[in-house]
Amino acid sequence: MEFPTDFKEKYAELLGDEIGAFLEGLSVAPIKAFRINPLKENFDKVAYSLDEPIPYVPTGFYGEISGKSLEHQTGYVYSQEPSAMYVAEVGDVQPGEIILDLCAAPGGKSTQIATKLAGEGLLVSNEINRKRASILSENIERIGATNVIILNETPQNISANLSGFFDKIFVDAPCSGEGMFRKDPDAIKYWHKDYPKECAIRQREILVETMKMLKPGGQLIYSTCTFAPEEDEKIIQWLLDNYNIELLPVKKHHGMDAGRPNFAGNNSEMEKTVRLFPHHFKGEGHFIAKMQDKRAGLADNVSLRKSKKAKGNSFFRKITKNEEQLWLEFHKNVLKKELFNTKDLKCWGDQLFYYPDVWPDIGKLKFVKPGFQLGVFKKKRFEPAYGLALAIKTSDVQQAIKLDDAQWLKYVSGNVVTLVDSDYRNGWYVLQCHEKNFAFAKLVNGTLKNFFPKGLRFNI
Ligand SMILES: C[S@@+](CC[C@H](N)C(=O)[O-])C[C@H]1O[C@@H](n2cnc3c(N)ncnc32)[C@H](O)[C@@H]1O
């Protein structure tokens, strides 16, 4: 692999004798890995080999998955390179926490954070770029998380509305992407000598807003996929110099390096951060730091229920009696037990959402998904959302139809499926393949009408 001369000279100076090994590490084939998803029932029953676990990520495995497999479509697996997986582990997310993932697309960290919340608490997952925010939304939908709000905002607008709101904030910052060089050779084309400095300016702007949103006593997890000290240790030193925070030690597993004090004014505290270098570690490369807000008089963990900012969305309207009736009828037919409390249901236009009152008002913010969508009311009927099929447990389904692999493919590519000798009555069914929910379909006289979202259809 050819690297810019300025890049080689810079790292020769920073790394000394290690430069040869570093450049060689950056030239080998990228490492593939994936995570399995504990939000799903029997989540380790996947067609992929789980023989090579990643030691520092309980749900992580080395290996390659296909974006067109049943496991991927149903959100049982998520492809992510091994160093990126360590960020959410460092965050030590606990069910019930209120978390912001500020730079979230395509959703590697957000999907992992959401599985760790296990349906309790709230994840606000934000992406500034509209196109990337849609991809983020699709990835969150697939994993089946019901407690995620997806925003498409600037950090400035979010902080103006949700100051002091979050227990933990993840800033996986836009960066010069040196750790992407072997995965995406295009990243090399963007690189120039001043690029890390330019990125650092933007990172500081993002962090100024981030600090406004952290609850007193909250934690900030900052990460990049670059090796540039300007965007790593120097950013952390700038935070320590300007805010009342302290670094928390990040555990170093096999192959992980400590952050380098000599990259930021010889502050030995930098050893608490972690650097993942491709010549030492089986992954592409990352920098991760964990910090704690030190402001005094802090509640350990103000729960969502006690949060003053939580009011529910101002743009939602109440569900009408008729709509409630339609929803309950659908629910009774298709699901075995009540999964969403009726008092948490709200409407936005004709769409039905799960949005507990304790969640914040995001009415002034641009969003992609303002909560968890259950479905849509159409004239006198209720049509369930695709995401609902992916969010309910297989064993909670009352009305399911099991299809084989060929029928699954026929359906996800947008075709109707005709059942042979069907004695099912007409109505909505959850479709399952290998005991995985993969979509809703409406059965009409033995034919499953296709409701698979048009933009997500695929063929193999
Ligand atoms: C490293 S990527 C995030 C990867 C993601 N966390 C994941 O794990 O899949 C950084 C993201 O920050 C977004 N971004 C760019 N400028 C930003 C800004 N000023 N504020 C917030 N996010 C920004 C980019 O669009 C990009 O999607």
The ligand as an ORCA input file, in Angstrom:
! r2SCAN-3c Opt
* xyz 0 1
  C     -16.559      7.950     12.772
  S     -18.107      8.289     12.104
  C     -19.204      7.529     13.220
  C     -19.241      6.025     13.179
  C     -20.305      5.450     14.083
  N     -20.157      5.908     15.450
  C     -20.356      3.940     14.081
  O     -19.875      3.313     15.025
  O     -20.917      3.361     13.142
  C     -18.354      9.985     12.473
  C     -19.705     10.548     12.094
  O     -19.754     11.920     12.509
  C     -20.543     12.636     11.591
  N     -20.231     14.092     11.671
  C     -19.572     14.858     10.797
  N     -19.530     16.138     11.205
  C     -20.185     16.193     12.365
  C     -20.506     17.249     13.264
  N     -20.107     18.499     13.055
  N     -21.233     16.938     14.344
  C     -21.636     15.674     14.573
  N     -21.358     14.651     13.759
  C     -20.642     14.900     12.675
  C     -20.199     12.022     10.251
  O     -21.232     12.235      9.307
  C     -19.990     10.558     10.597
  O     -21.144      9.797     10.337
*
